[in-house]
Amino acid sequence: MKKITIAIDGHSSCGKSTMAKDLAGAIGYIYVDTGAMYRAVTLFALRNKLFSESGVIDAEALRKKMPEVNISFKFNAEKGRPDTYLNGMRVEDEIRTMQVSERVSAVSALPFVREALVARQQRMGREKGIVMDGRDIGTVVFPDAELKIFVTASPEVRAKRRYDELKAKGMDADFDEILDNVQKRDYADSNREVSPLHCADDALVLDNSTMTIEEQNRWLMEKYREKIGL
């Protein structure tokens, strides 16, 4: 059976990572969460005190330290999904905190960060058989991907999902704060100068505001099977 490249883009907290992970597991493809990569760089910057008290990133200092950033993924057999590692340490939970969420858009907008991570992502997908999700996968990383999906949902629905996720992990969460963060990230992601978030012309659009995980997984599997001719 031929292998293809599957690009899943969309707004923050719209469930695209869950979709991508589940599809990759079901069809035996490699899964890469590019959002986790940008979050890992943001965590690195936080750990190295590269943000001012007002939240401004010291871009030049981060540029010099980028060679020290090593991001990898290791399969978690208990969860059935990969975890994110930064310089050999598991950071899957730390990169999902609000502290990182509030700063990741500023880091991902830096041209040198995007250039470095896009190059790594393209190397990962060279042999196809990959499901990758993010903001610019179908437009920049893999413009020739055979299957492109653009996922969206209302800001309120996405904020509630993020709130529930944090509470389930035992983390502090405030719905209004999360909703504000979602809306600010939408604007920042869509208006940055480098690789802004937008739907590729040949992408299939999925609004999953009222869908269950099972429904969206069935929808995605149908599109995959159609694409490979099953």
MARDREN-81664 format. One record per residue: residue in one letter; x, y, z negated of N, C-alpha, C, O, CB in turn. Coordinates in pm, whole numbers, padded with zeros to 5 digits, always signed. Glycine has a CB too. Example, Ala and Ser with C-alpha at 12.3 -4.5 7.8 and 13.67 -1.06 7.14 Angstrom:
! MARDREN-81664
A+01319-00569-00780+01230-00450-00780+01320-00330-00780+01424-00332-00846+01131-00447-00905;S+01285-00225-00708+01367-00106-00714+01290+00003-00787+01341+00114-00804+01408-00060-00572;
This chain:
! MARDREN-81664
M+00085-00119+00000+00000+00000+00000+00089+00125+00000+00182+00135-00080-00096+00000-00123;K+00060+00219+00088+00142+00339+00097+00127+00423-00030+00021+00426-00093+00103+00422+00220;K+00236+00490-00066+00234+00579-00181+00222+00723-00132+00276+00759-00028+00360+00560-00268;I+00151+00804-00210+00132+00943-00175+00171+01032-00292+00200+00984-00402-00013+00970-00134;T+00172+01162-00267+00195+01261-00371+00062+01325-00406-00012+01369-00318+00299+01368-00326;I+00032+01331-00535-00094+01389-00582-00063+01511-00666+00004+01502-00769-00178+01284-00663;A-00113+01626-00623-00090+01753-00692-00219+01800-00757-00321+01816-00690-00036+01860-00594;I-00215+01821-00888-00333+01867-00961-00300+02001-01027-00219+02007-01120-00380+01762-01067;D-00365+02107-00979-00344+02241-01034-00471+02289-01102-00577+02230-01086-00302+02339-00923;G-00459+02396-01179-00577+02452-01243-00543+02540-01360-00427+02558-01396-00667+02342-01287;H-00648+02596-01419-00632+02686-01532-00592+02610-01659-00603+02488-01666-00762+02763-01557;S-00547+02684-01758-00507+02623-01884-00626+02558-01953-00739+02607-01946-00443+02728-01977;S-00599+02446-02020-00700+02375-02100-00823+02331-02021-00933+02323-02076-00744+02463-02214;C-00804+02302-01892-00918+02256-01812-00923+02104-01801-01010+02049-01733-00912+02318-01673;G-00830+02035-01867-00831+01890-01866-00752+01826-01754-00761+01705-01733-00969+01842-01859;K-00674+01905-01681-00602+01849-01567-00494+01749-01609-00467+01653-01537-00540+01960-01486;S-00431+01772-01725-00328+01678-01771-00389+01543-01806-00332+01439-01775-00253+01735-01892;T-00505+01546-01870-00574+01420-01903-00611+01345-01776-00591+01224-01767-00701+01447-01987;M-00664+01416-01679-00698+01356-01550-00577+01293-01484-00580+01179-01439-00759+01461-01457;A-00468+01371-01480-00348+01326-01413-00287+01203-01481-00246+01108-01414-00245+01438-01407;K-00283+01206-01614-00228+01093-01689-00311+00966-01665-00256+00859-01640-00224+01125-01840;D-00443+00980-01673-00530+00865-01658-00521+00807-01517-00516+00685-01499-00675+00903-01689;L-00517+00894-01417-00506+00844-01279-00373+00775-01257-00368+00667-01198-00524+00959-01179;A-00265+00836-01303-00133+00776-01285-00127+00638-01350-00071+00544-01292-00024+00867-01345;G-00184+00626-01469-00184+00497-01537-00266+00393-01463-00229+00276-01458-00238+00512-01678;A-00379+00436-01404-00468+00344-01335-00410+00293-01204-00436+00179-01165-00601+00411-01309;I-00332+00375-01135-00281+00335-01003-00132+00303-01004-00074+00271-00900-00308+00444-00903;G-00069+00312-01123+00072+00275-01135+00169+00378-01080+00278+00343-01035+00094+00147-01065;Y+00130+00505-01085+00217+00612-01038+00291+00676-01155+00252+00659-01271+00134+00719-00963;I+00397+00749-01125+00470+00827-01224+00391+00954-01252+00341+01018-01159+00615+00858-01177;Y+00381+00993-01378+00311+01116-01414+00411+01218-01468+00497+01186-01550+00201+01087-01519;V+00398+01342-01421+00482+01451-01471+00393+01570-01507+00317+01620-01424+00589+01492-01364;D+00403+01614-01632+00330+01729-01683+00421+01850-01674+00504+01873-01762+00282+01705-01831;T+00407+01929-01567+00497+02043-01550+00469+02152-01653+00559+02227-01690+00484+02100-01408;G+00345+02161-01699+00314+02258-01803+00395+02231-01929+00439+02323-01997+00166+02256-01836;A+00415+02102-01959+00495+02066-02075+00640+02111-02058+00707+02143-02155+00489+01914-02099;M+00687+02112-01933+00824+02156-01908+00840+02304-01941+00939+02344-02003+00864+02128-01761;Y+00743+02386-01898+00750+02529-01929+00730+02553-02079+00791+02644-02136+00644+02606-01849;R+00647+02473-02141+00629+02484-02285+00758+02447-02359+00792+02508-02460+00513+02395-02332;A+00829+02347-02308+00954+02306-02371+01059+02417-02363+01133+02440-02459+01008+02178-02306;V+01065+02486-02248+01157+02599-02236+01118+02709-02334+01204+02774-02394+01158+02653-02089;T+00988+02731-02350+00939+02832-02444+00978+02795-02587+01021+02881-02664+00787+02847-02433;L+00962+02667-02622+01002+02622-02756+01152+02641-02776+01196+02682-02883+00964+02474-02776;F+01230+02611-02673+01376+02632-02679+01406+02779-02708+01491+02810-02791+01444+02589-02546;A+01335+02869-02639+01357+03012-02661+01318+03053-02803+01386+03135-02865+01276+03094-02558;L+01209+02996-02854+01168+03026-02992+01274+02978-03091+01310+03050-03184+01032+02962-03024;R+01321+02857-03071+01420+02801-03163+01549+02881-03162+01620+02888-03263+01449+02656-03128;N+01580+02941-03047+01704+03019-03035+01681+03168-03059+01768+03251-03032+01764+02998-02898;K+01562+03200-03112+01528+03338-03151+01547+03437-03035+01607+03542-03050+01614+03382-03269;L+01493+03399-02918+01506+03483-02800+01384+03572-02777+01377+03642-02676+01529+03396-02679;F+01289+03569-02871+01174+03659-02864+01190+03768-02968+01236+03743-03080+01042+03581-02885;S+01152+03890-02931+01151+04000-03028+01031+03984-03120+00946+03898-03097+01148+04138-02956;E+01025+04066-03224+00912+04058-03317+00779+04087-03248+00675+04039-03291+00932+04155-03432;S+00783+04165-03140+00661+04198-03066+00629+04093-02958+00531+04107-02886+00674+04335-03001;G+00715+03988-02948+00687+03879-02854+00750+03894-02717+00715+03819-02626+00542+03867-02838;V+00843+03989-02700+00909+04009-02571+01029+03915-02560+01110+03905-02652+00953+04156-02554;I+01040+03846-02446+01148+03750-02427+01275+03820-02382+01271+03911-02298+01107+03644-02324;D+01389+03779-02436+01520+03828-02390+01557+03744-02269+01621+03640-02283+01631+03819-02505;A+01517+03789-02151+01532+03710-02030+01677+03680-01997+01709+03568-01956+01468+03782-01915;E+01765+03776-02014+01905+03755-01979+01969+03650-02071+02049+03568-02026+01982+03887-01987;A+01934+03653-02198+01988+03554-02291+01938+03415-02255+02013+03318-02262+01950+03589-02437;L+01810+03405-02216+01756+03275-02176+01821+03227-02048+01848+03108-02034+01604+03283-02158;R+01846+03318-01955+01911+03279-01830+02046+03212-01857+02080+03111-01796+01931+03402-01739;K+02122+03270-01949+02254+03217-01980+02245+03081-02048+02333+02997-02033+02331+03314-02069;K+02135+03060-02124+02122+02935-02199+02048+02824-02122+02043+02711-02169+02050+02964-02328;M+01992+02854-02005+01916+02754-01932+01991+02624-01907+01929+02517-01909+01873+02811-01801;P+02124+02627-01883+02197+02501-01865+02193+02411-01988+02221+02291-01978+02341+02530-01829;E+02158+02467-02104+02149+02389-02227+02014+02320-02244+01995+02241-02336+02176+02477-02347;V+01921+02351-02154+01786+02296-02164+01775+02166-02087+01787+02164-01964+01682+02398-02112;N+01754+02058-02159+01737+01925-02096+01600+01871-02134+01574+01839-02250+01851+01826-02141;I+01513+01860-02035+01376+01813-02058+01359+01675-01997+01398+01651-01883+01273+01912-01998;S+01301+01585-02073+01278+01449-02023+01144+01399-02075+01085+01457-02166+01393+01353-02065;F+01098+01290-02017+00973+01228-02058+00999+01081-02089+01069+01012-02014+00864+01242-01947;K+00943+01034-02200+00957+00893-02237+00818+00836-02263+00735+00899-02327+01049+00875-02363;F+00796+00717-02213+00664+00654-02226+00638+00615-02371+00721+00552-02436+00654+00530-02136;N+00521+00655-02420+00477+00620-02555+00381+00503-02544+00266+00520-02505+00410+00743-02627;A+00429+00384-02580+00348+00263-02563+00222+00266-02648+00119+00213-02609+00430+00140-02598;E+00231+00329-02765+00115+00335-02854+00003+00419-02793-00115+00383-02804+00156+00393-02990;K+00039+00530-02730-00060+00618-02668-00088+00581-02523-00191+00618-02468-00013+00761-02676;G+00004+00507-02463-00011+00471-02323+00019+00586-02230-00021+00585-02113-00150+00422-02297;R+00090+00686-02281+00122+00806-02203+00261+00855-02239+00314+00820-02344+00017+00916-02228;P+00322+00937-02151+00457+00987-02180+00456+01101-02281+00362+01180-02287+00523+01032-02053;D+00563+01110-02359+00586+01221-02451+00697+01310-02394+00782+01263-02317+00622+01170-02593;T+00695+01436-02432+00795+01531-02385+00910+01538-02485+00889+01543-02606+00733+01671-02365;Y+01033+01538-02431+01153+01547-02514+01235+01668-02470+01252+01693-02351+01238+01418-02505;L+01286+01742-02569+01373+01856-02544+01508+01826-02606+01521+01813-02727+01312+01987-02601;N+01609+01815-02521+01745+01784-02566+01747+01662-02657+01812+01661-02762+01806+01905-02639;G+01673+01559-02615+01674+01431-02685+01579+01419-02801+01570+01312-02861+01808+01405-02733;M+01507+01526-02836+01415+01524-02949+01270+01533-02900+01238+01613-02813+01446+01640-03047;R+01184+01449-02958+01043+01451-02920+00979+01582-02968+00989+01618-03085+00968+01329-02980;V+00914+01652-02874+00854+01782-02908+00708+01789-02860+00652+01898-02848+00936+01898-02846;E+00648+01674-02834+00513+01669-02777+00412+01750-02859+00326+01817-02801+00467+01525-02766;D+00419+01744-02991+00324+01818-03074+00362+01965-03087+00275+02052-03084+00316+01754-03213;E+00490+01993-03102+00534+02132-03121+00503+02220-03001+00472+02338-03017+00683+02135-03148;I+00511+02164-02880+00488+02248-02761+00340+02279-02740+00306+02360-02653+00545+02179-02638;R+00252+02216-02818+00108+02240-02803+00055+02341-02905-00065+02368-02909+00031+02110-02817;T+00142+02397-02988+00098+02491-03090+00061+02626-03028+00103+02657-02916+00207+02510-03196;M-00017+02705-03101-00055+02837-03053+00067+02928-03039+00069+03015-02953-00157+02900-03148;Q+00167+02907-03123+00288+02989-03115+00352+02977-02977+00398+03076-02920+00389+02948-03224;V+00354+02856-02924+00407+02833-02790+00307+02881-02684+00346+02944-02586+00440+02684-02769;S+00179+02851-02705+00077+02890-02607+00074+03040-02582+00051+03084-02470-00060+02844-02654;E+00099+03118-02687+00094+03263-02675+00212+03320-02598+00209+03436-02555+00088+03326-02812;R+00318+03240-02579+00440+03292-02516+00476+03223-02385+00563+03272-02312+00554+03277-02611;V+00411+03113-02354+00454+03035-02238+00432+03107-02106+00511+03088-02013+00381+02903-02235;S+00329+03189-02093+00306+03260-01968+00421+03356-01937+00461+03370-01821+00174+03338-01973;A+00475+03421-02040+00587+03514-02019+00711+03440-01972+00786+03490-01888+00618+03590-02148;V+00734+03322-02027+00851+03242-01987+00832+03185-01847+00925+03188-01766+00875+03128-02088;S+00712+03134-01818+00690+03072-01687+00688+03174-01573+00698+03136-01457+00559+02996-01688;A+00675+03302-01606+00677+03406-01503+00818+03446-01462+00836+03516-01362+00603+03528-01552;L+00919+03401-01538+01057+03438-01507+01105+03361-01384+01102+03238-01384+01150+03410-01628;P+01150+03430-01279+01190+03363-01154+01295+03255-01173+01286+03149-01111+01241+03464-01056;F+01396+03278-01257+01503+03179-01273+01455+03054-01346+01508+02945-01323+01619+03241-01349;V+01354+03069-01433+01297+02952-01500+01220+02869-01399+01235+02747-01394+01205+02994-01618;R+01137+02934-01318+01057+02862-01219+01147+02794-01116+01123+02680-01077+00959+02958-01148;E+01252+02864-01073+01343+02807-00975+01408+02680-01028+01418+02580-00957+01451+02909-00936;A+01452+02685-01152+01520+02568-01212+01424+02450-01228+01459+02337-01196+01579+02605-01347;L+01303+02478-01278+01209+02368-01303+01147+02314-01175+01123+02194-01164+01100+02415-01398;V+01119+02402-01078+01065+02354-00950+01163+02260-00882+01124+02159-00825+01031+02472-00857;A+01292+02294-00887+01393+02207-00827+01394+02070-00894+01407+01968-00826+01533+02272-00838;R+01379+02067-01027+01375+01939-01099+01249+01861-01061+01254+01739-01043+01381+01962-01252;Q+01138+01932-01050+01011+01866-01016+01016+01806-00876+00966+01696-00854+00895+01965-01027;Q+01074+01878-00783+01083+01827-00646+01173+01704-00638+01147+01612-00559+01136+01935-00552;R+01278+01701-00719+01363+01581-00722+01285+01462-00778+01300+01350-00729+01489+01606-00807;M+01202+01487-00879+01122+01380-00938+01026+01317-00837+00999+01197-00843+01044+01433-01058;G+00975+01398-00745+00874+01349-00652+00924+01310-00516+00845+01290-00424+00771+01450-00635;R+01054+01299-00502+01114+01271-00372+01067+01140-00311+01053+01129-00189+01264+01270-00384;E+01042+01040-00396+01005+00906-00346+00855+00884-00342+00809+00772-00317+01069+00800-00432;K+00777+00988-00365+00631+00980-00369+00586+00887-00483+00666+00855-00571+00575+00930-00233;G+00459+00844-00482+00409+00763-00592+00409+00840-00723+00444+00786-00827+00490+00637-00607;I+00368+00967-00715+00374+01055-00832+00247+01137-00844+00188+01179-00744+00497+01147-00824;V+00205+01160-00968+00094+01252-00998+00154+01363-01083+00208+01338-01190-00026+01178-01072;M+00144+01486-01034+00204+01598-01104+00099+01707-01123+00026+01741-01030+00326+01654-01027;D+00090+01762-01245-00006+01868-01267+00063+01994-01316+00169+01989-01378-00112+01824-01367;G+00000+02109-01286+00057+02236-01326-00021+02352-01270-00143+02348-01262+00201+02245-01282;R+00052+02457-01231-00011+02578-01177+00018+02598-01028-00062+02659-00957+00035+02699-01256;D+00131+02546-00982+00174+02574-00844+00220+02447-00771+00303+02455-00681+00286+02677-00843;I+00167+02333-00811+00215+02207-00753+00174+02196-00606+00256+02162-00521+00160+02088-00832;G+00048+02224-00577+00000+02211-00440+00038+02327-00350+00028+02316-00227-00146+02197-00440;T+00082+02438-00409+00117+02555-00328+00267+02575-00313+00312+02625-00209+00057+02678-00390;V+00346+02538-00414+00490+02564-00412+00573+02436-00423+00661+02413-00340+00527+02658-00523;V+00546+02355-00524+00630+02237-00549+00612+02133-00439+00710+02087-00379+00597+02175-00687;F+00487+02097-00411+00458+01998-00307+00349+02050-00212+00236+02002-00216+00414+01863-00369;P+00382+02148-00128+00282+02203-00036+00232+02099+00066+00127+02117+00127+00339+02322+00038;D+00308+01990+00084+00268+01885+00177+00205+01765+00107+00190+01659+00169+00389+01840+00258;A+00168+01779-00019+00105+01668-00092-00019+01620-00018-00097+01699+00034+00068+01712-00236;E-00035+01488-00013-00148+01431+00060-00281+01456-00009-00384+01468+00058-00129+01283+00078;L-00281+01464-00143-00404+01490-00217-00380+01604-00314-00295+01596-00402-00452+01363-00292;K-00458+01712-00297-00447+01829-00384-00581+01854-00451-00686+01857-00386-00401+01954-00303;I-00577+01872-00582-00697+01899-00660-00677+02030-00737-00570+02053-00793-00728+01781-00758;F-00780+02114-00738-00776+02236-00819-00889+02226-00920-01006+02221-00884-00789+02366-00730;V-00851+02224-01049-00948+02203-01156-00975+02334-01229-00884+02412-01256-00897+02096-01255;T-01102+02356-01261-01138+02474-01338-01256+02442-01429-01321+02339-01415-01172+02592-01245;A-01283+02533-01522-01397+02525-01613-01411+02663-01675-01318+02744-01666-01378+02412-01724;S-01524+02691-01736-01544+02823-01795-01445+02845-01909-01404+02748-01974-01688+02838-01845;P-01404+02970-01935-01311+02999-02044-01361+02947-02179-01283+02898-02260-01286+03148-02052;E-01491+02958-02203-01547+02915-02331-01535+02764-02349-01502+02716-02458-01694+02957-02340;V-01562+02690-02242-01550+02544-02247-01405+02505-02271-01376+02415-02350-01602+02480-02117;R-01315+02571-02202-01173+02538-02218-01122+02573-02357-01042+02499-02414-01090+02611-02113;A-01168+02684-02413-01128+02722-02548-01178+02621-02650-01108+02586-02745-01180+02862-02582;K-01301+02574-02631-01357+02474-02723-01278+02343-02716-01254+02280-02819-01506+02448-02690;R-01238+02303-02598-01158+02181-02583-01024+02196-02655-00979+02104-02724-01136+02148-02434;R-00962+02310-02637-00834+02335-02703-00851+02339-02855-00768+02285-02928-00773+02467-02653;Y-00957+02402-02901-00988+02408-03044-01004+02267-03101-00946+02234-03204-01116+02491-03069;D-01083+02184-03035-01106+02047-03081-00977+01966-03082-00954+01885-03171-01211+01978-02992;E-00893+01988-02981-00766+01915-02973-00676+01949-03091-00617+01860-03153-00694+01946-02840;L-00664+02077-03122-00579+02119-03234-00634+02070-03367-00558+02023-03452-00567+02271-03236;K-00765+02079-03387-00825+02033-03511-00806+01883-03529-00783+01835-03640-00974+02068-03515;A-00816+01808-03419-00799+01663-03425-00656+01626-03468-00634+01518-03524-00831+01600-03289;K-00562+01714-03440-00423+01690-03479-00392+01746-03618-00279+01740-03665-00328+01753-03377;G-00496+01799-03684-00476+01853-03817-00411+01990-03820-00357+02031-03923-00394+01761-03896;M-00415+02062-03707-00354+02194-03699-00458+02303-03724-00577+02284-03698-00287+02215-03562;D-00412+02417-03774-00500+02531-03791-00545+02581-03654-00466+02582-03560-00431+02644-03870;A-00672+02621-03643-00722+02669-03515-00835+02769-03537-00920+02750-03624-00771+02551-03428;D-00834+02874-03459-00939+02975-03462-00994+02989-03321-00920+03021-03228-00885+03113-03517;F-01124+02964-03303-01183+02962-03170-01166+03095-03098-01127+03096-02981-01331+02927-03178;D-01192+03205-03163-01182+03337-03098-01039+03366-03054-01017+03423-02947-01231+03447-03193;E-00943+03327-03136-00803+03346-03100-00767+03262-02977-00696+03308-02888-00711+03309-03218;I-00817+03139-02974-00789+03050-02861-00855+03102-02734-00794+03100-02627-00838+02908-02891;L-00980+03148-02745-01049+03203-02628-00975+03324-02572-00960+03337-02451-01194+03242-02663;D-00928+03410-02660-00852+03527-02617-00725+03483-02546-00688+03541-02443-00817+03617-02737;N-00658+03381-02599-00536+03331-02537-00564+03270-02400-00486+03291-02306-00471+03227-02628;V-00673+03196-02387-00711+03136-02259-00732+03244-02154-00683+03233-02042-00838+03051-02275;Q-00805+03348-02190-00836+03455-02095-00710+03533-02056-00694+03571-01940-00940+03550-02155;K-00623+03557-02153-00498+03628-02122-00407+03544-02034-00340+03596-01945-00425+03666-02251;R-00403+03412-02059-00320+03325-01976-00375+03316-01835-00298+03311-01739-00311+03185-02038;D-00508+03313-01820-00567+03313-01686-00518+03433-01606-00476+03421-01491-00721+03313-01694;Y-00524+03550-01670-00483+03673-01601-00333+03668-01569-00291+03698-01458-00515+03797-01688;A-00253+03631-01669-00108+03629-01649-00068+03528-01541+00017+03558-01456-00036+03596-01780;D-00127+03409-01544-00092+03306-01447-00133+03344-01306-00062+03313-01210-00158+03174-01485;S-00245+03413-01293-00297+03448-01160-00234+03575-01103-00244+03600-00983-00446+03466-01167;N-00168+03654-01188-00116+03783-01143+00035+03795-01150+00089+03902-01122-00177+03891-01223;R+00105+03690-01188+00251+03700-01192+00306+03710-01049+00242+03668-00953+00312+03577-01266;E+00425+03767-01038+00484+03790-00906+00533+03661-00841+00524+03645-00720+00599+03888-00917;V+00584+03569-00922+00642+03446-00868+00544+03330-00885+00500+03301-00996+00776+03413-00938;S+00509+03265-00775+00423+03147-00775+00296+03166-00859+00272+03089-00952+00500+03028-00827;P+00215+03265-00828+00092+03284-00905-00004+03168-00886-00001+03099-00784+00023+03415-00865;L-00089+03147-00985-00189+03041-00977-00296+03077-00876-00363+03180-00890-00252+03015-01115;H-00313+02993-00774-00427+03006-00685-00452+02872-00619-00365+02786-00613-00404+03116-00580;C-00572+02856-00570-00613+02730-00510-00556+02717-00368-00575+02806-00286-00766+02717-00507;A-00487+02608-00341-00436+02583-00206-00554+02571-00108-00661+02524-00144-00348+02454-00202;D-00531+02615+00015-00638+02614+00115-00696+02475+00138-00815+02460+00168-00586+02670+00246;D-00612+02372+00124-00657+02235+00152-00683+02155+00025-00688+02032+00029-00553+02163+00237;A-00701+02224-00089-00728+02154-00215-00877+02129-00233-00961+02207-00186-00674+02234-00334;L-00910+02022-00302-01047+01992-00342-01071+02058-00477-00991+02040-00569-01074+01837-00347;V-01179+02133-00492-01206+02206-00616-01300+02125-00705-01403+02074-00660-01267+02345-00585;L-01263+02114-00832-01346+02043-00930-01372+02134-01049-01279+02171-01121-01279+01910-00975;D-01497+02171-01069-01538+02242-01190-01592+02137-01286-01700+02082-01265-01646+02356-01160;N-01517+02109-01392-01555+02000-01482-01617+02051-01613-01611+01984-01716-01434+01914-01514;S-01676+02172-01608-01734+02233-01728-01834+02141-01797-01840+02137-01920-01801+02364-01692;T-01912+02069-01719-02019+01985-01776-01993+01836-01756-02085+01756-01772-02153+02021-01715;M-01871+01799-01723-01840+01659-01696-01772+01593-01816-01700+01659-01892-01750+01647-01573;T-01795+01465-01833-01721+01388-01932-01588+01345-01871-01569+01353-01750-01802+01264-01980;I-01498+01299-01956-01369+01250-01906-01391+01133-01811-01325+01124-01708-01277+01208-02023;E-01485+01045-01845-01512+00929-01760-01564+00972-01623-01527+00913-01522-01613+00837-01827;E-01650+01073-01620-01704+01122-01492-01597+01184-01405-01592+01160-01285-01816+01224-01518;Q-01509+01265-01465-01406+01327-01384-01303+01225-01338-01248+01238-01229-01337+01438-01462;N-01277+01123-01419-01185+01018-01376-01241+00938-01259-01167+00902-01167-01153+00925-01493;R-01371+00911-01262-01434+00840-01150-01428+00925-01023-01401+00874-00914-01580+00804-01184;W-01454+01054-01038-01448+01145-00924-01309+01146-00862-01294+01138-00740-01488+01287-00966;L-01207+01156-00947-01070+01162-00899-01028+01031-00833-00960+01031-00731-00975+01197-01013;M-01069+00919-00893-01035+00789-00833-01099+00774-00695-01038+00720-00603-01081+00674-00926;E-01221+00822-00680-01288+00817-00550-01210+00897-00446-01195+00852-00332-01433+00871-00561;K-01162+01014-00482-01086+01097-00389-00953+01032-00353-00907+01041-00239-01062+01237-00448;Y-00892+00968-00451-00766+00896-00424-00789+00780-00328-00713+00762-00233-00704+00845-00556;R-00892+00702-00352-00920+00586-00267-00956+00630-00124-00919+00564-00027-01034+00503-00326;E-01028+00741-00113-01060+00794+00019-00931+00834+00092-00917+00810+00212-01156+00915+00007;K-00840+00895+00019-00717+00945+00082-00627+00833+00132-00561+00848+00235-00641+01031-00016;I-00623+00720+00061-00535+00611+00106-00609+00509+00191-00553+00408+00233-00473+00542-00014;G-00739+00537+00216-00814+00452+00308-00873+00327+00249-00887+00227+00320-00728+00415+00418;L-00907+00328+00121-00968+00210+00058-01119+00223+00055-01188+00133+00006-00913+00190-00084;
